[in-house]
Amino acid sequence: MGGGGLVQAAYNGNTQRVLWLLDVRKVNANSAGGKYGSALCAAAYGGEKGIVSLLLDRGADVNITCSEYGSALGAAAYRRHRGVVSLLLDRGTDVNIAGGKYGTALVAAAYHGQEHILSLLIVRGANVNAASSLGQYGTALAAAALQGNKTVVSLLLGFGANTNIVSRYYGTALAAASYKRYGDIMSELLEYSGTDINTIGGKYGTALGAAIAGRGASSSHITKQKLLDHGADINLVDGRYGSQLGKAAYQGNGELVSLLLAAGADAFHVGGEYKTVTGEYPTALDAARAGSPSEDIITLLSRIMNDPVQKRDTTPWPPFPMPFTGSLEATQAPYPCHDCLEAINNQTRMWDGNLTPVQADLPCKVIDEELLRRVLVALVGIHEDVAERLQVRLEP
């Protein structure tokens, strides 16, 4: 019996067995094994203060790595064992040691709403703004905001937490609160000096993007309106869809499209990864066409973009419809009808940016997706990797 047995004995609080394994069987106090990674981490997780002290006396590394919680300090903070946390700090553990799913002990304490442990860690030197790349939640402030713990959020702000630090998943603490739609926490963060409502980062881009994508107890409409009222940039670039309007259009969310347009969203905004047949980036209209079909949204955005009062040059976005001339070899089109090939080859056709044979002005209405993508590549000149991402809608 080696490290695994020592880990289990430490977790169970079996002091006599721990002593026997260390003294008789000569098991190394730092032996790895079991669910918790080491005996020290197991004892810390179990709140076994006496065994933690014993293991440290017998040479256990106070900063030894734990599998899930990063360190013994992280495990103790996660499990709310203040006495063990204090002991480990007294024995010289690194209060900012990083690792595990929470990144640091401070983040673990914040996530689980442990105000007393949180205060203890900060007083003993924990970096209130530490944002380990190893953790899932970024900073302690973002973790508390995500959990909806206003008391901990207020405590961290009182210790000088930076509201604009970006984590890899939710982005800022404001974005995390917006995703969950915790209105009271959003208000406190928005009123905190230095908060930048338009900080970019995380999966959803901005706090407004997180609110649009998120879920929670509060009204979705109220959450988004709160951000807009506080100056959220409605036209800030979103990496995937170009803008929040583009995202809403792609998702077929007519109510949100109307809300964003009423708040000043720019239907002509260009950006995002969904490329059109020209290889340029799309507007919200193109996002609507590429995403969840909604004729009402497409009609609304088309009307705006063709309104002579609102219409303007969106260079490098080309005007539609646009002419193209090209030739499609028979080998490129395995299933087309004869009339379709005749119509395509060596003629000038009109393409208005849509992704159906009907709107490509092709006589053949029974056409497979692969053929249509090849038509786009051969005749319109888009890159093949772009054609692969296009969501083709076939019409009978």
N, C-alpha and C positions, 0 to 999 in steps of 0.2 A: 504494500500500500504506500503510495507516494503523495504527490501534490494534490491529487483529487481527493484523497482521504482527509488531508489537512484542511482543504477548502471546506469540505462538508462539515467537519468537526467545528471549524471556526464559525460557520454560519449557524450551526445548531447551538452555539454557546457552550460546547462541551470542553470546559477548561482542562479537565484531567486527560482527555484524549489528545488535545492539542499538545500538552506537555509531554505525553508519552511519545507522540510522533516526532516531536522536536528533539527530545533528550535520548530516547531509547532507539527509535528507528532512524534518527539523524536526518530527518527530512528537512530540506532547505526551507527556511521561512519564506523565501521568494518563489518557491516552486509554483509553476503555472498549472492550472487544471480546473475543471468544473465550469459551471455556468458563469461564475463571477470572475474568472480569470486568475485570481490569487486569493490566498487566505485572508489577507488584509482587506481586500475589497469585499469579501464575503462577510467578514465580521463587521465592517463599517455599514454595509447594507442592512445587516441584521440588527444593528444598534448594540452590538456586544462591545461595550466600551472597555471592559476588563481585558478581553482577548485582543482587542486592537492594541492596547498598551503592552500586553505580553509579547505580541508578535514584533512590535517595534523594539522592545528590549532585546529580542533575540535576533535582531538584524534585518527585519523586514524593511524594504525600501518604502519610505513614506509617500513617495511619488510614483509608485509602481502603477503600470498601466492596467486598467480594468477593461473588460471587453465591451460592455454596453454603456457604462457610466463614465468612462474615461479615466477616473481615478477613485481612490478611496474617499477623497473629499467630495467628489461628485456623487458617489453612491450614497454617502451619508446625508448630503444636502437633499438629494432626491427623495430619500426616505424620512426626512424631517427629524433626523437625530442630531439635535443641537449639541448635546454633550459630546458626541463623537466628533462633530465638526470642530468644536472648540479644542478638543484634545489633539486632533491632527494639526490644527494651526499652531498649537503650543509646541508640537514636536517638529515643526519646521516644514510642513508641506507647502508647496507653491500654491498660493491662493488663486493664481490665475492659470494654473495648469489646464491645458486644452485637451479635449478628446471626448469620445462618446457621442451619443445622439443629441445631447444638449450643448455640447461645445465646452462649457465651463460650469463649475459648481454654482456660480451666480445665476446663470441662465436656468439651471435646473430648479433652484430655489424660487426664482421669479415665476417660472412656468407653473409651479405647484402652489404659488401664493404663500410662501413661507417668509413672512415679513421679518420675524426675529432673526432667522438665519441669514436673510438677505442683508439686514443691517449689520450683523456680526461680520459677515464676509467683507462688506464695504469698509467698515471701520478697521478691519485687519489688512486692508490694502487691495481688495479686489477692484479691478478696473471696471467701472460702471458701464463703460462703452466698449468693452471687449466684444468682438464679433468674430468668433472662431469660424473658419471655413469648414471645420469638421462637423459642426452642429447643424441641426435642421432649422433652427429658429432665429439665427442671427444674434441680436443683442438681447439682454435681459428685458429691456423695454419692449421690444417687439414680441417677446414671448409672453409677457404679461398682458400686452394689448390683445394678442391673439386669443388669450384665455378669458378676456373680458374682466380682468381683475383691476378695477379702478384704483383701489387702495394701493396696490403695488406700483401701478403706473405713477400715481402721485408721489409715492415714496422715492422712486427712481428719479423722477423729475426734480425732486427736492435735493437729490444728491448730484444734480447736474448732468443727467443723461442727455445725450445728443439725439434729437428726434429725427435727424436726417441721415443716419447711418443706414446703409442698404444691406440687406441680407440676400442670399442667393435665391430664396424662394418667394417670400411675400414682399420683399422690398423693405420699405420703412415701417416703423411702428404704426404710423397713420394708415398705411396701406393694409396692414394686418387687421387693424380695427375696422377699416372700411370694408374689407372682405367679409368680416363677420357681422358688420353693420351694428357695432356697438356705439350708438349715438353719443352717450355721455363721455366715453373715452375719446371719441373723435373730437368732440367739443373741447376737451381739455388739451389735447395735442394741438389743435388748431389755434388755440388761444395762447399757447406757450411761445415765448419769445424765441425767434429763430427758426421756427418750423417752416420749411419750404414745401408747400402743398404740391408742387410740381416736380419734386425730386423723382428722377427716373431710375428704375431698377427692379429686379425681381421678375417673376413670371408674368405679372399683369401690367408691367410698365410704370404705372403711376397709381396713386391712391384712387383716382377716378376709375382707372381701369380695373382695380381690385374690387371697387364697389359694384361695377357693372357685372363682373364675373362672379361675385361672391354670394354668400347666403348668410342668414342669421335671423334674429328675432325682430329687428326693427324693419320698418317699411323700406323697401328698395327705393322707392321714389324719393322719400324724405332723405335718405342717405346720400343719394346722388345730388339732390338739390342743395343739401348742406355744403357739399364740396364745391359746387358751382357758385354758390353764394359767397364762399370764402376765396374765390379767385382761381379755382382749378382751370387750367388751360385746356379748353375743350378740343383744341386743334393740335395739341402736342402729339408728336409722332409716336405711333405705336409700332413696334418692330415688325409685327406680323401683318397687321391689317391696314396700316397706314395712319389710322386715327381711331378714336373711340366710335365715331360715326361709322367708319368702315367696319369695325368689329360688330356693331349692332346690326348693320345692314347684312353682313355676312351670316350672322346668326338668325336673320329673319325676324328680328324683334322690332315690330312696327311701332309699338308704344315708346320704346326707347329712342328710336330714330326720330320720332316726332318731338320728344322731349329735348334731344340734343340739338335739333334744328332750331327749335324755339329759343334755346339758350345761346344760339349763335354759332353752331357748328358749321364749318366750311365744307360744303358739298364738293367743292373743286379741289380740296386738299389732295395732294399727290404723295404717296409713300406706301411702304409695306412690301411684303414678299410675294403677294399674289400677282403675278405678272400677266399682262395682257398679251395678245397675239403679236404685238410690236416689240415685246421685250422690255417695255418700260413698266413702271409701277402704277398701280391702279388708283382710281378714285373710289369713293364709297359706292358709286353705281356699279363699278366692276366687281367690288367685293360682294355686292348683293347678287350679281349674276353668277359669281363663282360659288357662292355658299348655299344656304338653305333657300330654296326658291320662294319668293314672295312677290307676286305680281304687283301688289299694292305699293310695296317699297320701291320696286323697280320703276313703277309708273311715277311715283312721287319724286324720286331723285332724277329721273329722266326729264320731268317737267321743269325742275329747278335748273338743271344744267342746260336746257334748251331755251330758257327764258331769256329773251333779248336784253332785258334790264339787268339780269344777274350774270349772264354769260360773259366769260372773259377768257383770254388766252391762258392755257395751262401748259405751255411749253415746258419740257419736251414732250408733253402728251399730245399725240396727233389727233386731229379732228376725225370723227366718224360720221357717216360711213367713209371708208377709204377704198380706193380701187387697188386691185392686185392682178398681176398676170403671171401665169405659171403653167407648168406641165407636170402631170402625175403619171409615172410609168405604171404599166399594168402590174409589174412585179411589186410595186409599193402598195397596191390596192387589191388585196386578194379576193374581196367579196363584193365589189361594187357592181351596180347594174350598168348596162351599156350606155344608157342615157346620161347617167351621172358622169362617167368618164368623158363622154362627148362634151358635156357642159363645162367640165373643168379644164380640159386641155386647150392650151393656146388661146384662151379667151380672157378678156378683161372682165372680172367679176366685181361685185360690191360686197364688202365685209363691214359690218357695223359693230364689231367687238363682241357679239354674242357667240355662244358655243353650240349652236344647233345647226343642222343642215338647212333648216327652213330659213334662218337668218343669214346663212352663208349664201343664200340664193341658189341652192343646188336643187335640181329637179328630183333627185332621188331622196325620198323621205325615209326609206328603210336602209339604214346605214349603221355599221357597227362602230363602237367607240374607238377601236384601234385605227380604223380607216380614217375617221374624222381627225384624229390626232396627226396622222401622217399627212393629211391634206393641209393642216395648219403648218406643219414643218416645211413641206415642199413648196407651198404656194405663198404663204404669208411671211415666212422667214423667221418664225420664232425658233428658239433653241430647243433641242430635243428634251433637255431636263425640265424646261418650263412646260412643255406639252404633257409630260408625265404627271405634273401636278394639277393640270386643269381637270375640273370636274365636269365632264361632258354630260349634257342632258339631251337624250334622244327624244324626238317627237314622232308620233305615228303619222 
